[in-house]
Amino acid sequence: MLKDVLERIEKRLRTLGTTAQAASLSSGLSKDAIRNMRRAQDSEQRGVNTRTLQALAPVLRTNTRWLLDGSGSEDALDSEVPPNSVAVIDSAVAMIPVVGFVEAGAWREEEYFESLGLGEMPFPVTGMPADSLYVLEVHGNSMDQIVPTGTRVICAQLDAVEPRDGDMVHVRRERAGLYESTLKKVHLTENGLELRTASNDPEWRMANGGQTVIRIDSDEADAEARIIGVVVYEIRRLRD
């Protein structure tokens, strides 16, 4: 199925004289949206997320139904196709990129898996654009009440989800040209955003027994910190 969908996408790209990256960006997706579909095909994944096709269809000047199964007119837009003829799939297996480690502890310089060849992992995605998701492996124990070290978490970029009070978030800061990141719970207070630990380790407890608090908007003077992703799934082994 995915092979056929990609062939139809490639046909429209050739017809319009555009590139996969340009079409992906014009659709409001990540620049690698079509490239990720190609990778999924190479990994012999058969599913396709119809929401991605719905975003691509108007840019490719065609309709979701034709991209999905080749039926109907290639030149008709979604607005010209009867609504009950457009298939909508809420869930599909997507290939999610594993982008690196994240420290659940102190700030740590970011490390990436690309040189290690760990690449991507398949995951059934429901109700969220697959191309907005990425995987991090948690190291450290400042969040071990929720995600023990070794847990993999799937994060959604902020264009797909809005952080809520109590969410686990991936935070990045830039300092002296280096990027560092950490994983913490975010709390929205009248004084701004606070990051808090959720640890069983006394090292991360304050004198009153509460968890360590970091103010995201009053970090070191030479550093700029911001939330770049919200944890939406966690993946870990529950027993031996």
Secondary structure, 3 states (H helix, E strand, C coil): CHHHHHHHHHHHHHHHCCCHHHHHHHCCCCCCHHHHHHHHHHCCCCCCCHHHHHHHHHHCCCCHHHHHHCCCCCCCCHHHCCHHHCCCCCEEEEEEEEEEEEECCCCEECECCHHHCCCEEEEEEECCCHHHEEEEEEECCCCCCCCCCCCEEEEEECCCCCCCCCCEEEEEEEECCEEEEEEEEEEEECCEEEEECCCCCHHHECCCCCECEEECCCCCCCEEEEEEEEEEEEECCCCC
